[in-house]
Amino acid sequence: MQTEISPLLYRQLGFWAKLWYTKPDLLAIFILGTLFVLRLSFILFGGLGLFSDEFLYWNLSRHNSLSYYDQGPLVAWLIAFWRNLFGETEFSVRFGAVFISTLTQFTLYLGLSRQFKNYNLALSVLLFSGLTPLFIFSGMIVSPNSLLFLSWTMALFSLDLAIEKKDELAPLIVLATAMAFGILSHYFMLAFFVVAWIYSLILYKLRLLPLHYFSRVMSALICGTALGLLPIMIWNAENNWITLKHLETLIGVYENNSNFINFIDFFNFLVGQTLIILPWFFALVFFGFYLAYQHLKAAYIRVCGLEDLGLSTDFSQPFTNDEALNLRLKALFASAWLPLFFSFLIWSFFNIEINIFSAGLSYIGGLVLAALGLIEILKRFPLKASLSYKIYLQNQNKNPNMQKTNCNKKTKLLKNLVFPVFYLSLTILFVGHFPSLFKQVSSLSFFSVSLKTLGIEKNLNLPNSASFKALSAHLEEIRSQMPDPEKVFFFSDSAELSSGLSFYLYDNPRVYVLKTGKDKELLTQYDFWEDPNNVLNNFSTAKPNFLKKKKELSEQEKLDAENMAQYSPRYGWSAIYLGFQQSPEREAEVENILSGMFKNSQKEFFEIETKNNSKTKLLIIQLDDFNGKWNKPSF
């Protein structure tokens, strides 16, 4: 709710303070618009190219499916939508992240300012979210987490709105829809059941839980879950529940790594959290949670006291409407932060690889707690009394001298701390959106040091955008000089290189992934697509125990495969192999595999500049006369 300010105080406020207190919606539009423009500037002029996961998501979007091997389909559907509008460009791949993150921040502001009637908190959260690397990166780099953040935010507000609109179906429909979209984005949306249960329990203890609220909410969540899982289940049923292979791999990793406590991974997790949320906001989250806990505890003691006196504590009776709304606010966002954050914190002890941005989901609630903490600090220690207008209004009709003393008081220590931190946050915001300006200073660039720490880029040895374009032009030149350029296909033993080449090569051809070495036993999404022989792995007819036991071919089956190779649609074609430069032994192993598929070969090395601003070489091998014997994955 906006506060009325006297004309005398209004004249004392600066320009931005006037907007903050009198035109919060206008200031929110300005903040959202500025962040939107900055994100567009990054994807248009950043010069860093797509990251390895983004190449994969783009490739997924070219293979329309109800689901995929290791994730839901929504991120691929999102990219496909913008690709149809803008074509095969980096802009079309990343624009969805810009759009979704802006919508997420708008939802946060709208929910806090309208539903909880707290404009001051809404603007603070909007500002915090714009300054933290978590939202900076999720607003520029497309991933399932961007969609998950939006779904999670909508689910939180609809969970609370079901109390305000307890006799209406609309909030429950929104909740079910958010749950469905969240699951289609990321399976971690299922954790929302825990948040809903804890929030409902707190409201029950405070006697703020409406009749049948829990059953209605759980029904909506179950319906949304079923709706979101439906296409995923249909796809898995057609592919012999192949996603179990992925889950089995994860469980095996966890079991192997959970025999001892690893303090190094625990420390790395905490460092990663402070990086994505910034240390000062990270500290404010804990302080805000402490304040929320104290308030909820005091409210519970009050309820218990009333019940001990034999007084009724039916829904909203122990508290006024404003008090109940404030308690719901703190209960909701404390429930959204605490269980998620500490679950990841505990897992980090057991050497479990954690996606930092999945853990960052807890900060949808955490940033609200951080804003509550900062607002409380500024109430107690105002930077300037002219900004603490509530104190001014409270004393306006009292002792004028006392009022004047308050108005001139400053807290030097807090001022000396807050403003440098704010300007440092703005600097990080600027560096994050214009990394190309710091390309020559790797120590200042997020994208040469912190990207792998944050889990944004798994392979910093990939070519950057300029090198990928130069590499693609070189490969096109090689193809044009081969005997029949129309009968040449590309492949690599690296999924990242394959997707990147497919994106940057002319006409975006399919670049195949060859299984070599230990990778022959690893299943990836590329194994669900056609190989150069236009043959699909038929998982629907595989034996149920194929996940644990490799299939041994009989001598007759091997002979049949030899005879069928000559009927390959690419029999006799030429090809170009691309891979990272490796040890001589590893290169000899790859060349030995290729010699069983092609007759002649000619290799060269191509120097590239990687995403961490270093130089490396890629191995290029020209191959002739494909015999149709493609190296298949073994299970």
N, C-alpha and C positions, 0 to 999 in steps of 0.2 A: 504494500500500500504506500503510495507516495505521500510525503509529509509536506504540509503547508509551511512555507517559510515567510517570515515577516519581511517587508520591504527593506528594513534596516540591515538585516542579516544578508539578504539577497545581494545588496550592493557590496558587501564584504567578500563575497565568494568570487573566486577566479572563474575563467571561462569554462574549464573542464568540470569544476565543482558544480557550477550552475547546471550544466548538462546532466551531471550525475544525479543531482537531487531533484531537478525539475523536469528534465526531458530524458528519462532513462531509456525509453524505447528508441529515441533518436540516436543516443550514444551507442546503444546495442547494434543498431543498423550500421553505424559507422565502423564499429569494431569488426563485425562480421564481414562487411564490405572490404575493409582493409586486408583482413586475413584471406579473403577469397582472391583478391588481386595478387597478394604475395604468393599464394599457392599456384595461381596461373602463371606467374612470372617464373616460378621454379620449373614447371613442366615445359614451359616454352623456351626458356633461356638458361636452364641449369647446366646443360651440356654434359651431364653424367650418364645419360642413357638409362635404360631399364635395368633393374636388378634381376638376379637369377630367378627368384620366385615369380617376379612379374612376367618374365618370359614364359614360365610354365603356365601361369594363369591365362595369358594371352593365347597360348597353344590350346589350353582347355576350351577356351571360348570358340575355337574353330571346330571343335568336335562336340556338337550339341549332344547332351546326354542328361538323363535324369539324375545322375550322380557320378562320382569318380572314386577311384580306388581308395584314396586317403583323405577325402574331404567332401563336403557338400557342394552343390552346383551353383550357389547363388553368385559367387564372385565371377564365375565364368559367364553367367547370364548377364551380369552387369556390364562386363567388358564387351560382350557381344552386342548389347544395345547401343553403346556409344561407338563401336566400330562401324555399325551400320549407318551411323550419322556422319562420322568424321573420317572413315577409312582406316587403313592400316598405318597408324602413326603413333608415336609415343604419347601424343596429346590424347588420343582416343582411349588409350589403355589407362592413363592416369586420371583422366577427367572425372571418372566415377568416384575416385577417392576424394577429390576436391568437393564434389557435389555432396557426397554422403557425409563427410566430416562437417561441412557447413550446416547441413540439416541436423546433425547430431547436436552441435552447439546451439543452434536455434531452438531445438527441442528442450535443451537444458534451461535456456533463458526463459522460454515461454512457460515451462512447467513451474519453475521457481517463482517467477514474477506473477503469474496468474493463478496457478493452483495453490501455491503456498503464500501468495501475496507478500513477497519479500523482494522488492526491486534491488535493494542494496546487496543482498546475497546473490541475486541473479546476475548482476553486473560483475560482481567479484569473481564468480565462478567462470563467467564468460571470458574475463580477462586472464584468469589463471590458465584456463584451457588453451588460450592462444599463445601463452608464453612457455608452456612445457614441451620438451622434445617429444613426449608421448603423442600429443595432438599435432605437433608440427609434422612429424614423420607420417602419422596415420592420415593426415590431410593431404599428403603429397605422393605417397607410395601406396598403390592399390594392393589390398590384401583382404582375406576374409575377416580380419579383425576390425576393419573400418565398418563393415556391415554389422558385425557383432556389437560394436559400441552403440550403434543407432538402435538396434533391436533391444539391447539391454536397457538403454535409457527410456525408450518408449514403454517397456514392460514395467520399469520402476514407477513411472508416473501413473500408468493405468492401474497398477496394483493399489496405489493409494487412492486414486480417483474412484475406485470401486466402493470406498467407504463413503465418500461425499455423495456419490450417485448410487446409493445402495439398492434402489429399486429399479435401476435401469440396466439394460443389457449392453449398452454401448461400451463402457469401460472394459467389460469382460471380453467383448469381441475384439477390442484393440489389444488386450492382453494376450488372447489366443493367437491373434495375427502376428504380434511381435515375437511370440514364442516360436511360431512356425518359421518365420523369416530368420530368426536367430539360429535355429537348428540347421536350416538350409545353408547358413553361412559357416557355422562352426559348431561342432558337437558339444563344446563347452557351455553352450547355452543351457544345457540340462542342469547346470549348477544353480540356475535361478529357482529351482524347487527348494533348495536349502535357504536361499534368501527369503522367499515367500513364507516358509515355515517359521524362520526366526522372527521376521517382522510380525507375523500373526501372533506368535507367542508373546512378544513384548506388548502388543496392543491388548492381548487378553489379560496380562498381568496388570495393566493400567486401566482395565475395564473400558477400553475404547474400541473393542471388537464388536461390530454389529452382529446381530443374529444371522446365522447361516453364511457369514462372510467367508470363513475358511473353506467350507464345502463348495461354495460358488467359485472361489478363486482356484482351488485345486481342479475343479471340473474344467475351467477355462484353460488351465495350464496343460492338463492331460489332452484335451481336444487339440490345442495348438501343437503339442508334441507329436500327436498322431498325424496331424496334417503335415508337419514338417518332415517327419520320418517316412511318410508314404512313398514319395518318389525314390528316396534312398533305398528303402526296402525292396521296391519293385526292381530297381537296377541290380541290387545284390542277389535277389532271387534268380534273375536271369544269368548271373555270373557266379553261381554256386557259392554265394556269400563270401566273395573273395576279400571283402574288407576285413574279415577275420584274420587274414594273413597279415594285414597291417597291424591290427590290434595284438596279434600273437607276437609280432616282432617287438612292439613296444613293451609288452608284458615281459618278454624274455630279457630285454635290456634292463628293465626295472628290477627284475629278479636277480640278475647278475650283479647289479650295482648297489643293491640295497642291503648287502651283508655288513656294511660298516658305515659309520658316520663320517662324512667328508666335510671338514670345516672350510676347506678351500672353496668348494662349490657354494657353501652357505655364504661365505664372504663375497664371492663373485655375484651371487644373487642380490645381496644388499647393495653392492656397488652399482649393479645394473638398475636397481630400483631408484637409487638416488640420481642416476644419470637421466632416466626417462622422465622423472618428475621434478628434478632439481632439488638440491639438499634443503633449501629453505622451505619449499613447499612440502617436502617429505616430513620435516619436523613439524610443520603446521598441521599436517594430517593427524599426527599423534596427539597434539594439543587439542585440536578440535574434537577428536574422539573422546578425550578425557572430559572435556566440557559437556559433551552430549551424554556421556555415561553418568556424570554427576547430576545432571538435570533429570534424566530418566530415573535414577536411583531415588532422588528426592521426591519425585512424583509417585513412585511406587510406595515409598514410606507413607506419604500422605494418604494414598488409597487404603493401605493397611490400617492406618490410624482411624479413618472413617469407618471401616468395617468393624474394627474393635469396639467402636462406639455404637454399633448397631445401625449405622446410617446406610442408606441405599447408595450403591455405586454402579448403577446401570450406565448404559452407553452415554458418554459425554457428561454425566452428572458431576463427577468430581472436579471437572475443570470447565472453564469458560471456553467458548469456541476458539478464541485466539490461542489460549493455552493448549488446547487439544491439538490444534493445527501445528503449533511449534513442536510439541512432543512427537507427533507423527513424522514431521520432517526429520528430526534427529534420529528417531527409531529407524526410519526407512533407510537413510544413507549410512548409518552405522552398521545396519544389517547388510548393506551392499558392499561394505568395505572389509569389515573384520574377518568374516569366515573365509573369504577368498584370499586375502593377503596372507593370513596365517597358515592356510592350507599350503600355499606355494612356499611359504617360509619353511615349514616343516619338511616338505618334499625335497627342498634344496639340500637338506642335511644328508640325503641318501643318494647323492650323485645322480639324481634324475635330471635329464636335460629338460629345461623349462623354457618355453617361448616367453621371453620377457614381456612381449606385447599382449600375450594372453593373460599373464599376471597383471598387466596394466589395466585389465578390465575392472579390477577392484577400485581404480581411481576415478571411475564415474561417481562412485560414492565418496571416495577419498578427497577429491577436490572440493566437494561441498563441505566436508568437515574442515578442510584447510581454510576455506573462506570464513566459516563460522569462527574458527580460531583467530584469524586475523582481525575480524570485525570486533571480537571481544577485546583483543589487545588494544585496538585503536580507541575503543570506548573508554578504557581505563587510562590509557596514555596517549591522548590525541596529539598528532603531529603539530596541529595548530588548533587553538580553541575556536577559531573562526570556522573550522571544518566540523567541529563537534557541535552542530547546530542544535542537537537535542538538549545539551546542557544549556545552551543559550536560551532556548525556548522555555525551559523549565525555570530559569532564573530571571526571565525578562521582566516579570511583574514584581520581583522581590528586590533585594538590595542591589542597586545599580553599581555600586563600587565593587561589590563581590563579583558581579557579572563582568565588569571591565577587567578585573584581575584574571578571571578565567579565560577571557578572550585573548589576552596577551601572553598566556603561558605556553611554552613549548617544551617538548621532551627531547633534549638534544641527543641523548643516547639512541633513542628509537629512530629519530630523524637521520642520524648518521649511519644507521643500519639499513633502514627501509629504502631510502633513495638510491644508494649504491647498488643494492640488490635488485631494485627495479630496473635500473639502467643496465646492469649486467644481464638481466633477463631479456631486455630489448636487444642487446648485442647478440645474444645467443639466437634470438628470433631472426635477426638480420643475417647472421652467418649461416643459419640453417636453410634459409630461403635463397641465398646467393652464394653457394659454395664455390662457384667458378672463380669468384674474386679472390679466393684464398687457395687456389689450386697449387700455387708454387710454395705454399707454406703448409706442409702436411701436418705440422703439429697443431695448426689451428683448424684444420678441416675435419668436420664430423665424419666425412665420408672416406677418410683414409685411416682413421684410428678407431673411432667409436662404432662404426657401422657393424663390424663383426661382433664387438662386445655386446651390442644391443640386439644382435640376432637379426638385423635387417638384411644384411648381405652375408650369405654363407661362403661365397667364393669371391674373394677380392682379386683373384688372378684373372678374372674375366676381362676381356677387352672393354675399354670405355666406349662411349658412343662413337667418337671419331675413329677409333681403331677398328671397331666393328664395321663401320662404313667403308674404311679403306680395305679391310680384309675381304669384305663382300665384293668390292670392285675388282680386287686381285683374283678372287675365285671365278668371277664372271669372265675375266680375261682368259684364265686358264681353260675354262669350259669352251670358250669361243675358238680356241686353237686345237681342240680335240677333234678327231676324225668326224664324228657326228654329234654336234652340240645339242641336238634335240634328244639324243639318247644318252644323257648323262644324269646321274642322280647323286645326291650328297648324303653323307652320313658321318657320324662321330661316335666315340665311345663315352662322350660326356653329354648328359641330358641338357646341361646349361648351354653348352656350345651349340647343340642341335637346335634348341629353341631360339637362341640368339641369331644364328645363321638364318633360320627360317623367317625370322622377322625382318632382317636387313637385306637378304638377297632379293634380287629383282623378281617380282611376281609371287613372292612368299611361297616358295615350293615346300613340300614336306621334306624335312631333313630327318633321316632315320637315326635311331640309336642302336649301336652294335653292342652286344653283350660280350665283354672280355674279362678274363681273370676272375676275381672273386665276385664281380658284378653279375656274373652269369646266374648266380643263385639269388639275386635280389630282385624283387618284383617292384616295378614302378608303373606309373600311369601310361608310359609309352608302350608297355607290353600289351595294352588293350587296343592298340591301333594297328593298322595294316603294316606289314613289313614290305620290302621291295618286291616280294612275290605276290603282293596283294592278299596275303594270308593273315587271318586273325588267329590269335591264341583262343582256342575254344574252351573257356573256363566252365561253361555251362555243362559240358559233358565230362569234365575231369572227375576223377574219383574223389570222394570226400576226404580221404586221407592224404591227398597230394600235398597238403600243407606241411606234412612231416616226412614224407617219403618221396624221393625222386622216382620218376617213371623211367624204367629201363626198357629201351627199344629192343624188340626181337630182331634177329638177323633178317627176317622177311620184311619187317617194317623199315629197316635200314636200306634194303635193296629197293623197296618201293619208293622211298624218298629220293634215292639216287636217280631212278627212272623219271620221277616227276619233275626233277630240277630243270630238265630241258624245256618243260612247258611253262616256265616262269615268264610272265609278261616282260621282264627286263633281262631275259636270257641274251647274252652277248653284248649287253650295254657296257658303257664305261662309267666310272664313278670317281668321286673325289672324297678322300677321307681327311678329316681334320681332328687333331687331338693336341693336348698339351705336351710340351717337351718333357720327357721323363728319363729315367735311367736307361742306359744302353740295354740292360736285361729286359726291362719292361717294353722298350721299343722293339726289341727282337721278338718278344712274345706276340706283340700286335702284328708285326710283319708276317710272322708265321701263320697266324690266323687268316690274314688277308690273302696269303699265297694259296690257301685252300679254297678261296672264293673267286680269285681273279688270276689271269695268266701273267700279265706284265705290270710292273709298278715303277714309279719314279717319284722320289721324295725331295722335299725342300723345306726350309724353315722360313717362317714369316715373323718378323719382330713386331710386337704390339706394345701399347701403353695400357697398363691395367688400371682398374678402378682405385688402387691405392698409390697411383702415380709412379709406379715402378715399371721397368722394362722386362719383358719376357718373350719367349719364342713359342710359336705354335708349329706343330708338325703337319705338313700338307703332303699327302701321297696321291698321285694320279694313278688310277687303276684301269685296266682294260679287260674286256671280255668276261663279264660276270657269268659264272656257271650255274647260278640259281641256288647255290648252297649257302643260305643265310644262317648265321650263327644264332640259334634260337635260345631263349632263356631255359634254364634247367631247374626243375622243382623236385 
